[in-house]
């Protein structure tokens, strides 16, 4: 039975004044409940598709995961069937859910045992059904040419596939709704809200990877889907019977900010790949139309036709996921639309000053673009309510736009700015959360609640407080750039308008002008922040800070261990001396940084295990300068092994060979029992001059990757210093490493039988290793 939302809030003296409002705020409960089944099916369909894709991709992980995701897929299918057919399908789904539980218990036990004894005992883990890394041929040259492929923090997984998955689910749900399958969007709003939380997680992961582009993109997409979902909820569940809804939605101007934001994303993706640009163009076209219940027309047909196209995103998500797993482009994503140099050159024309752009200052953060976008959406949406203040239906429609973008999403932005390490952290964004939340409560909900004059004075006091606080924010912005200063200055005038509105003295024309100006500043700030962050240069001007802080000349903080420059002979001799004295040092290689100890000091090798917390059963390899050192030691290698090693050394390949007394001749004698296993030893010959010279000075070195056990490899000497500097005796600094993954390990113990085994695929693809071996083997015949 219908009920009225405002009955518990209205007093008897306000009954007559609220009568017209209550007529538009009745919730048609029967209308809301009739679409629950259809909404459930609309949400299950994309999850069925995505879980099927994950079942396929998980075959590259182990034997268990494909069955788990396969069972999840079947469960979702029978859940959907149970909603439209008989209850037997629900019984089958219950059995499958029990099977998933069994798999989960088994997997948990396997991983728990592995954590306790440092090796896999239970079957099904550690060996994939097929190795996706062995498929295709990588094109490293093209990968390096892509602007977005600069080295990032590899500690965090790539979030692109998750972001595409979230877009897929939201698109499917809106597609079902736009074609009339769902009569109400009540449950649809819940589906979309859950998936936007996951999309915010993908944005957060991109932020942790210092990837400002995907931080902004997925944050904006989450904002768009969440606003659209609750906008539809308001229309379908709260004001569905109001004849003014259609006209109100047509005049909504907040949607046009998403159009401009879509253009910003298209510009930011011009130096990525064609697939990314296509995705952004699809999003831009979706934002060009109002929601699907608008009057029929060309734009409405465009909306309905684009949603199924947008539902092709699973293919895009699959390509991102497979390429991420393989660490190369197995599924083509297209070339770079515009090279980074060309895009930089085009953007430089927007700068008044000549010469090379200055590096991006440390005060700028990767989350700045999302900060401007969230405030811009809120400002332009609030403008709509100010221009249509006489219709209560417009107030209903505006609440999700202002509250979600200005308050809810900006809470997330403030969290990003806390972790971003900016000088002023999240002060401005946190205060603006309160501004937009208070604005929404008083200007929109306040009118519906019919606040008394005394109650309105409470908002007057709050507006005065916000005015004072924003004045201090202007001082903070003066230390950043002119764009942020202009934003805070305009916000000060907007808060003056808010203060006047609490006193019933608001000049609406002034407020409309200020909100429009605020949105214009925000769209430029978002574009400039995103482009400048992508290229780490100020290509688009943001204006200099008006107040420059006096930087105190402080002494360089003391490093936790001695460091040496690899380009100086004195630095090389310094590290060599530390190694000869029994120290453990971080050194560069042709792949990633390594911890090294002299084979003449067995205790130093033992220390490596303690420094890394490395399990005792994991062997350590030896590093030599060239193959001729091996020749001089006269190991009993076959001609095939010698020829194979001459073809792969020096380089990013490590060969496992049999141990023998020849290691004593090589100079490994004192550490014979501490390197390799009982019967085998792994030999490394890096293709890096400084490492070769170091081995010539010290003799063979015992090396392993310079990272705590189980964590990502170190790709810069600062990573070694920060993570292990307090435990080691020195670091040979050589800047960025040539690779972001370790060497490829090849088991050559059975090479005389005509076979080799790829133990670990690293920087050299397994396909290339096998090609070298086949070529050598055929030449020896």
QUIJO-V655138 format. One record per residue. RES is the residue in one letter. OMEGA is omega in degrees with one decimal (NA if undefined). Layout:
RES | OMEGA
RES | OMEGA
This chain:
X | -177.4
X | 175.9
X | -175.6
X | -176.9
X | -169.5
X | -173.9
X | -176.3
X | -177.7
X | -174.3
X | 174.4
X | -177.2
X | -180.0
X | -177.5
X | -175.3
X | -175.3
X | -178.9
X | -178.2
X | -173.2
X | -179.0
X | 179.8
X | -179.1
X | 179.2
X | -179.0
X | -176.6
X | 174.5
X | 179.4
X | 178.5
X | -173.1
X | -179.4
X | 177.6
X | -179.6
X | -175.3
X | -173.7
X | -176.8
X | -178.4
X | -179.7
X | -179.6
X | 179.1
X | 178.3
X | 179.3
X | 179.0
X | 177.7
X | -178.6
X | -175.4
X | 179.5
X | 178.6
X | 175.4
X | -179.5
X | -177.0
X | 178.3
X | 174.7
X | 177.4
X | 178.4
X | 176.2
X | 177.7
X | -176.7
X | -178.3
X | 175.2
X | 176.9
X | -177.0
X | 179.6
X | -178.3
X | -172.6
X | -172.5
X | 177.8
X | 178.7
X | 178.9
X | -179.4
X | 174.4
X | 177.4
X | 176.9
X | 178.7
X | -180.0
X | 178.6
X | 179.4
X | 178.2
X | -178.4
X | 173.6
X | 178.8
X | 178.6
X | 179.6
X | 179.5
X | -177.0
X | -177.7
X | -176.3
X | -175.4
X | -179.1
X | 179.5
X | 178.0
X | 175.9
X | 178.3
X | 179.1
X | 176.1
X | 177.0
X | 179.3
X | 177.8
X | 174.6
X | 177.2
X | 177.1
X | 178.5
X | 179.4
X | 177.5
X | -178.7
X | 178.4
X | 179.6
X | 179.4
X | 178.1
X | 179.2
X | -179.7
X | -178.9
X | 177.6
X | 178.3
X | 178.6
X | 178.6
X | -178.4
X | -174.3
X | 175.1
X | 171.8
X | -177.3
X | -179.9
X | -179.4
X | -175.6
X | 174.0
X | -179.5
X | 176.2
X | -178.8
X | -179.4
X | 175.6
X | 172.2
X | -175.9
X | -178.5
X | 179.5
X | -178.1
X | -178.0
X | 173.0
X | 178.4
X | -176.5
X | 175.5
X | -174.6
X | -178.9
X | 180.0
X | 179.2
X | -179.1
X | -177.8
X | -176.8
X | -174.1
X | -176.5
X | -177.0
X | 175.4
X | -174.6
X | 179.1
X | 179.6
X | -176.2
X | 178.5
X | -175.7
X | -177.6
X | 178.2
X | -173.9
X | -170.5
X | -177.9
X | 178.7
X | 178.0
X | 177.3
X | 178.0
X | -179.1
X | 176.4
X | -179.4
X | -178.0
X | -179.5
X | -179.6
X | 179.2
X | -177.3
X | 178.3
X | 176.8
X | 177.0
X | -178.1
X | -176.3
X | 179.2
X | 171.4
X | 179.8
X | 177.0
X | -179.2
X | 179.7
X | -176.8
X | -179.1
X | 178.8
X | 176.8
X | 177.8
X | 177.5
X | 177.6
X | -175.0
X | 179.3
X | 179.7
X | -176.6
X | 177.0
X | 173.1
X | 176.4
X | 179.3
X | 174.0
X | 174.6
X | 177.7
X | 175.2
X | 180.0
X | 177.2
X | 176.6
X | 177.3
X | 177.9
X | 177.0
X | -178.4
X | -179.8
X | -173.7
X | -178.2
X | -178.7
X | 172.5
X | -179.1
X | -175.0
X | -177.0
X | 174.6
X | 177.9
X | 179.3
X | 178.5
X | 177.5
X | -178.0
X | -177.2
X | -178.6
X | 178.5
X | -179.4
X | -179.2
X | -177.5
X | 170.6
X | 176.6
X | 178.0
X | 178.9
X | -177.7
X | -172.6
X | -174.2
X | -172.9
X | -175.5
X | -175.4
X | -176.0
X | -178.4
X | -177.5
X | -178.3
X | -175.3
X | -176.8
X | -179.9
X | 178.7
X | -177.8
X | 178.0
X | -177.5
X | 177.8
X | -178.3
X | 179.8
X | -179.2
X | -178.6
X | 175.1
X | 175.2
X | 176.3
X | 179.0
X | 177.4
X | 175.9
X | 175.9
X | 177.8
X | 178.9
X | 177.8
X | 177.2
X | -179.6
X | -177.9
X | -177.4
X | 179.9
X | 178.1
X | 177.1
X | -175.4
X | -179.2
X | 179.9
X | 179.3
X | 177.7
X | 179.1
X | 180.0
X | 177.1
X | 176.4
X | 178.4
X | 178.8
X | 180.0
X | 177.8
X | -177.5
X | -175.8
X | -177.1
X | 173.6
X | -177.8
X | -165.8
X | 179.5
X | 175.8
X | -179.2
X | -177.5
X | 179.9
X | -177.3
X | -178.3
X | 177.9
X | 176.3
X | 177.3
X | 177.8
X | -176.9
X | 179.8
X | -178.4
X | -178.8
X | 174.8
X | 176.1
X | 178.6
X | 178.4
X | 173.2
X | -179.9
X | 175.7
X | 177.5
X | 177.5
X | 178.9
X | 179.0
X | -179.6
X | 178.7
X | -177.0
X | 179.9
X | -179.6
X | 176.6
X | 178.8
X | -176.6
X | -177.1
X | 176.0
X | -175.0
X | 174.0
X | 176.8
X | -175.4
X | 177.4
X | 176.7
X | -180.0
X | 176.7
X | -177.3
X | 178.5
X | -179.7
X | -178.9
X | -179.3
X | 179.0
X | 179.8
X | 176.7
X | -179.0
X | 179.2
X | -178.5
X | 179.7
X | 178.9
X | 179.1
X | -177.7
X | -179.9
X | -177.4
X | -179.8
X | 179.4
X | -178.1
X | 178.3
X | -178.8
X | 177.7
X | -179.1
X | -179.9
X | -176.9
X | -179.9
X | 178.7
X | -176.6
X | 180.0
X | -178.6
X | -177.6
X | -178.6
X | 179.3
X | 175.5
X | 178.9
X | -178.3
X | -178.6
X | 178.2
X | 178.6
X | 177.8
X | -179.4
X | -177.6
X | -177.8
X | 177.4
X | 177.2
X | 176.4
X | 178.9
X | -178.8
X | -179.8
X | -178.8
X | -178.2
X | -169.7
X | -174.8
X | -176.3
X | -179.4
X | 177.7
X | 178.5
X | 178.3
X | 176.8
X | -174.5
X | -174.4
X | -175.3
X | -179.6
X | -176.3
X | -177.0
X | -174.0
X | -177.0
X | -176.8
X | -174.7
X | -175.9
X | -172.2
X | -179.5
X | -179.7
X | 170.1
X | 175.9
X | 178.6
X | 179.2
X | 176.2
X | 177.6
X | -177.7
X | 172.9
X | -179.8
X | -178.3
X | 176.1
X | 178.6
X | -174.7
X | -178.5
X | 174.7
X | -174.6
X | -174.2
X | -174.2
X | -178.3
X | 179.7
X | 178.6
X | -178.7
X | 169.4
X | 179.3
X | -179.4
X | -176.1
X | 177.2
X | 178.5
X | 178.0
X | -179.5
X | -176.0
X | -176.3
X | -171.6
X | -175.5
X | 179.8
X | -178.9
X | 177.7
X | 179.5
X | -179.6
X | 179.2
X | -178.4
X | 177.5
X | -180.0
X | 179.5
X | 178.8
X | 178.8
X | 178.8
X | 175.1
X | 175.9
X | 176.4
X | 177.8
X | 178.5
X | 178.7
X | 177.5
X | 178.7
X | 179.2
X | 176.0
X | 179.9
X | -179.5
X | -178.8
X | 174.9
X | 175.4
X | 176.9
X | 175.9
X | 176.3
X | 176.7
X | -179.4
X | 178.6
X | 176.6
X | -176.4
X | -178.9
X | -176.3
X | -178.8
X | 178.9
X | 177.6
X | 177.1
X | 179.9
X | -179.0
X | 178.5
X | 177.4
X | 177.8
X | 176.8
X | 177.7
X | 177.3
X | 178.7
X | 173.1
X | 176.6
X | 177.4
X | 178.0
X | 179.6
X | 178.6
X | 177.1
X | 178.6
X | -179.2
X | 179.7
X | -171.6
X | 169.2
X | -171.8
X | -179.0
X | 177.8
X | -179.4
X | 179.6
X | 179.8
X | -178.6
X | 178.5
X | 177.1
X | 178.7
X | 178.7
X | 179.6
X | 177.8
X | 177.1
X | -177.7
X | -178.0
X | 176.2
X | 178.7
X | 178.6
X | -179.8
X | -178.1
X | -179.4
X | -177.9
X | -178.8
X | -179.3
X | -179.5
X | 180.0
X | -176.3
X | 179.8
X | 176.9
X | 178.2
X | 178.9
X | 176.0
X | -174.0
X | 172.4
X | -179.2
X | -179.8
X | 174.5
X | 178.3
X | 178.4
X | 177.9
X | -179.3
X | 175.3
X | -177.6
X | 178.2
X | 177.9
X | -179.7
X | 178.1
X | 179.6
X | -178.9
X | -177.8
X | -180.0
X | -177.2
X | -180.0
X | 177.3
X | 177.1
X | -178.9
X | 179.9
X | -177.2
X | -178.2
X | 178.8
X | 177.7
X | 179.7
X | 177.9
X | 178.7
X | -180.0
X | 179.1
X | 179.5
X | 177.7
X | 177.7
X | 178.2
X | 178.9
X | -179.8
X | 179.8
X | 178.2
X | 179.6
X | 173.6
X | -174.8
X | 172.1
X | -177.5
X | 175.2
X | 171.1
X | 178.3
X | 174.9
X | 179.4
X | -179.5
X | -176.0
X | 167.9
X | -175.7
X | 173.8
X | -179.9
X | 177.4
X | 176.7
X | -179.4
X | -177.5
X | -179.0
X | 178.0
X | 177.5
X | 175.6
X | -179.3
X | 179.0
X | 179.2
X | -180.0
X | -178.8
X | -176.6
X | -169.1
X | -175.2
X | 177.1
X | -173.9
X | -176.8
X | 178.1
X | -175.3
X | 176.9
X | -177.8
X | 176.1
X | -177.9
X | 177.0
X | -173.0
X | -177.8
X | -178.0
X | -177.7
X | 174.7
X | 176.9
X | -179.7
X | -179.3
X | 179.6
X | 176.4
X | 175.1
X | -177.8
X | -179.4
X | 177.7
X | 177.5
X | 179.3
X | 179.2
X | 178.9
X | -177.6
X | 177.9
X | -178.8
X | 177.7
X | -179.9
X | -177.9
X | 178.3
X | -12.7
X | -178.6
X | -175.5
X | 178.3
X | 175.7
X | -177.2
X | 175.1
X | -178.5
X | -178.6
X | 175.2
X | 177.6
X | -179.0
X | 179.4
X | 178.0
X | 177.8
X | 177.4
X | -179.6
X | -179.8
X | -178.1
X | -170.3
X | -176.4
X | -176.8
X | -173.8
X | -176.1
X | -174.5
X | 176.1
X | -179.3
X | 175.9
X | -179.4
X | -173.3
X | -174.5
X | 179.9
X | 177.3
X | -175.5
X | -178.2
X | 175.3
X | -175.5
X | 177.2
X | -179.6
X | -172.9
X | -175.2
X | 178.4
X | 177.2
X | 177.6
X | 179.7
X | 178.1
X | 176.0
X | -178.6
X | -171.3
X | -169.0
X | -177.9
X | 179.3
X | 170.0
X | -175.1
X | 171.4
X | -175.0
X | -174.2
X | 178.5
X | 171.9
X | -174.4
X | 179.3
X | 179.7
X | -178.3
X | -179.7
X | 177.8
X | -177.5
X | 176.3
X | -176.4
X | 177.9
X | 176.9
X | 178.1
X | -178.7
X | -176.6
X | -174.3
X | -172.8
X | -174.5
X | -178.7
X | -178.2
X | -174.6
X | -173.0
X | 179.3
X | 177.8
X | 174.1
X | -171.1
X | -178.8
X | 178.4
X | 179.7
X | 175.3
X | -178.9
X | -178.8
X | 177.1
X | 176.0
X | -176.0
X | -176.9
X | 174.4
X | -176.4
X | -177.7
X | 176.6
X | -177.6
X | -176.7
X | -179.9
X | -177.5
X | 178.9
X | 175.8
X | 176.8
X | -179.0
X | 169.5
X | -178.6
X | 176.0
X | -179.5
X | 179.0
X | 177.1
X | -179.5
X | -174.1
X | 177.5
X | -177.7
X | 179.4
X | 179.4
X | -179.8
X | 178.3
X | -179.3
X | 175.9
X | 177.1
X | -178.3
X | 179.3
X | 179.4
X | 179.5
X | -178.5
X | 179.6
X | 179.2
X | -178.7
X | -177.8
X | NA
